[in-house]
Amino acid sequence: MLSGATHDALQRLCRQLGGALALDHLVAAGIDRLPLPGSGDTIERWRILSEVAAHDLSLAKLFEGHTDALAIRHELGLADAETGSRWGTWCAEPPDARVTMEALVDEGASAAPVRLHGTKAWCSGAQGVTHAVLSCWDDAGEPCLAELKLDQAAVTVTDQGWHAVGMAASGSVDVRFDGAVARRIGRPGDYVRRPGFWQGGAGIAACWFGGALGIARMARRFCGMAPDAHRLAHLGAIDTALAAGAAVLRESAAWIDAHPRDDAHQIALRARLVVEEAAHALIAHACRATGAGPLCRDARFARAVADLPVYMRQSHAERDLASLGKTVLDTETTPWKL
């Protein structure tokens, strides 16, 4: 279960605001102050992420990015973020959208001032966040991280880059930087070298699980109106899918807390792939159990079913399966046991 105060605050906001619940409400209520990955209570962090996702997946996308930015900054030794600030984590690197970093002093140290040039794609929440942590490239072609305030003339939030119905409310658009003032954080390569990189990657699966959980709760309610044998069978399949996803997330969180400085690559890939498969099965069973009615007449159910497959394409599909398979072969002993 969630901690009492956090759970109560989140549920109260959901009841009061419903579909109007936004990132700034979660920040103002202090719900964003999650346990850090690997701090001994990773499952609590993931439970909160999953409950936000069960309410609204687009909001969860923004909330996860905000809390990930706070975790990255803490791991790299930065001071706490400004009270009330809302953060994005923009680290996708498509080949046609790259941001470069222009150093303003002759050093590559963390906190050194820089200017950013170029266009960043997939910037979730760009219209509503106040700050961002983003990946970029220095003069030597090394991958780096920078952070900046977004309220400057050299930052242009466009309306380009997103045409999907699913996750539309995440506002994942292109942002252009024309010499925007920022500061370097960490050293080149720190973003992916951190233990928190794969710990955070596993946390994405908690958001996917939460999206599936929200669909399952609604399907259960709809099926309760006429629980014939076929609907009951679909509910049974939904239950087994959720059980598999929950089990691997609990196991993964426990492993991360027991090995906070170790590489969680295999753990994260396994969690993501198990949850993804479970969620796809759950969507199919939920839609077959409820029929066309909720998909056509219940906006929240229809939106969740459209959102979750889009969100899960943050997975790299067969490439992730192949990568996980390689870790299995590279392990000295057989990794499978009960």
N, C-alpha and C positions, 0 to 999 in steps of 0.2 A: 504493500500500500504506500501511497504518497505520505510524506510527513503531514501531520494534522493541519498545521497552519497553512502550508502551501496548498494542500488539497482543498481546504475550505475556501481559500482566497480564489483559487482558480475556478471552482464550481460556482462560487458566488458571482464572479465576473461573467461566466458563461450564461447563468440564468438572467442576469441583469441586462446584458448587452447582446446576447445571441449572435446573430450574424454581423453585428456592428463591432464585435470585439476586435481590437487591433493591437499591433505590437506596442504602441505607446501605453495602452492600458496594462499590459503585462509588465512592462518596465516600471511604470509608476507604482504598481502593487508589489514590486520586488520579487516577482515570480521568476525573473531572469537570473537571479543569484543562485545558480544551480551548484551542486557539488561538482568539483572539477574531475575530469576523466582521470582514473587511476588513483583517486584520493582516498579510496576505501568505501565509497558509496556511489559507484558508477551506476548501479541499477536504479538508484533514486533519480539520478540525472535523466536516465532513459525513460523512466516512468513518467516524468513530467513532460518530456518531449512527446511521448506517445499520447498522453492525454490531450495536449494541445492539438496534435495531429488528428485525434479522433473527433475533435470539435470542428477543425477547419484545416485542411492540408496546406492551402496557400499561406495561411497565417503561420503554420508550423515551419514552412520553408523559411520565412523571414525570422521567426523565433530561433530556429536552429542556427541560421547564419549569424544572428546577433550573439547568441551564447557561445558559438564557436570562436568568434572574434575575441570575446572576453577571455576565453580559455587560451587562445594563441598568445594574446598579450601577456597574460599571467605567466605562461610557460617561458616566454622570452624575457621575463624580468621587468616588464613595464609597470608603471603605477596604475592604480585602478582607473577605470574610465570615468569621465565626467558624469556626475549625477544626472539622470534623465536622458543621457545620450543613447541613440539607437544606431546600431552598427550593422553593416553588411560585411560578409566575407566573400570576396569576388576573386576566385583563384582558378577559374576555368581558363584553359589555354588552347582555344581553337586556332588552327593555323592562319586564319584570315583576320585575326583580331589580337594584336599584341601591343602592350604598353611598354615603353622604354623609360628608363630612369636616368636623368641627367644630374650628376653629382654637382653640388654647389661648393663643396670644399674638397681638398685633396686627401680624402680618407674614406674608407669603406665601413667605418664604425657604425654600430647601431645608434639610432637617434640623430644621425647626420642629416641635415636638410637636403632635399632633392627637389627636382621638378619632374613631372610626369607628362609624357607625350604619347598620344595614340588613342585607340578605341578599345574599350573592354566590353566583351560580350557576356551575356547571361548575368546581368547585375540585378539580382532579385531585390525588390523593395527600394529601388533607386530613388523613386519619387518621395519616399517617406523616411529614409534613414538620414542621420546627421553626420555620420562618419563611416569610413570603410577601411578594412584591411584588404589589400589586393596584391596579387602576384604581378611582377614586372621583371624587366631584364636590364642589367647594368651595361656600362660601356664595354665590358669584357665578354658580354654574352652570357653572363651567369644569372640564374634565376634568383630573384630577391623578393622580399616583402616590403611594402610601404604602407603607411597609414596616413590618412588625411581627413580634414574637414571638407564637407561637400558644398558648403555655402560660399563658394567663390566663383568669380566670373569665368575662370579658366576651366570650369567643370560644366559640361552640358549633358543633361539627362535627356536622351532622345525618346521618341516613341517608336523606335525601330527594333526589330530583332525578335518579336514574339507575336505569333499569329494563331497559336493553338487555343482551343476552347478549354482543354484541361489546364489547370494551374494558371488560368488567366489572371486571377487576382494577385498572383505573386509579383506581377509587374517586372518580369525578368528581361529588361531591355538593354540596349547598348548605351554606354556612357563614354563620352569623348573628353579627353584631357588635352588641353592646349597650354602646356607649361604650368599645370596646377602645382601649387606648393604642397609638399608632403614631407615626411621624414622616413628614412630607412629604419626598419626594425629587424633586429637579428643580423646574422651574417648570410652571405650567399648560400643557398641550399638548405637553410634552416627549416623552411616550410615543410618539406617532405622528410627531412632527417629527424624531426622531433618524434618522440614516442607518441605524442598527442595526435600526429597525423592519422595513423591508422586507428587509434582509439576514437577519434572523432569520426572517422569513416565508418566504424561499427555503429556509432550513434545514429547515423543516417538510417540504418535498418530499424531503429526504434521508431523513427518517424513513419517509415513505411508500415510497420506493425500497427502504429496508432491509426493510420488511415484505414487499414483493414479492420481494425477493432471498431471504428466508427461505423463502417458499412455493416459489420456483423450485428452491432447493437440495433441498428435501424431494421435490418432484415428480421431479426428476432421479434421485434415489435410488430412488424407487418404480418409475419407468419402466425403470430398468436391469434389473429382474427379468424383463421380457418386452418387449424393444424392437421391437415390430412397427412397420410403416410408419406407422400412424396415430399411435401414441405419438411416434415420431420427428418427425412433422410438427408435433405440438403442441410438442415441445421446440424445434424450429426457430422457431416463433412466439414462444415464451417468450424465446429468445435475442435475437430482433430487438426485442422490447419492452424488455428490459433494456438493450440497446445504445442505444436511443433515449433512455431515461431517464438513463443514465450520461453520455451525450454532452452533454445539455443541462445537467446538473448541473456537469460539469467546466467547460463554457464559462461558466456563470453564476458559478461560484466565481472563475474567472480575471478576469471583468469586475469583480466586486466588489473583488477585491484591487487591480486597476488603477485603480479609481475609488472609493476607500473613503469619500469624503465626498459622493458624488453620490446622487441618488434612484434606488434600485434597484427602483422600483415595477414597471416593465415587465419587468425581468429576473426578478423574483420570480414575477409572475403567469405568465409563459411557462413557467418551470421547473415550477411547481406543476401547471399544466394539462397539460403534456406528460407529467409523471410520473404524474398521476392517470389519464390515458387509457391509458398503457402498463400501469399496475397493474391496471386493470379488465380489459384484454385478457388479461393474464397470468393472473389468477385464473380466467377462463373456460377458458383453454387448460389450466391445471394441473388443474382439476377434470375436464375432459373426458379428459385424458390418464390420470389415475389412477383414475377411476371412483369408485364409492361407498365402496370399502374404506377408504381413508385418512380420508375425511370421517366415517365411522362408527366406525372402530376405532383411529385414531391421534389422541390428544387434542391434541397440539401442532399438527398440520396443521389439524385442525378448528377449533381456537381461532384460528389465524392467519388462516384464510379468513373467519372471522366478524369478527375484529378490524379487518382492514384497510379494508373498506368503511365501517365506522363512523368510523374515524380520518380517512379522506379526506373525510368530510362536513364537516370543518373548512374545506374549500373552499366557495366560494359559487357553484359551478356556473355557470349561464349569466350570472349577474351578473359573475363574474370574466372570462368570455369577452368580454362586452360592454365591460368596462373595458379589457381588453387591446386590443380592437378600436379603442377610442377613442385609445389611445396610438399605434396604427399610423397613424391619420388625422392625428394631431397632429404626427407626425414630419415634418420638412421634406423629407427625402429618403426614397425607398423603402428600408425597413430590411432587405430580404431580399437576401442574396447568399451565395455559397459562399466 
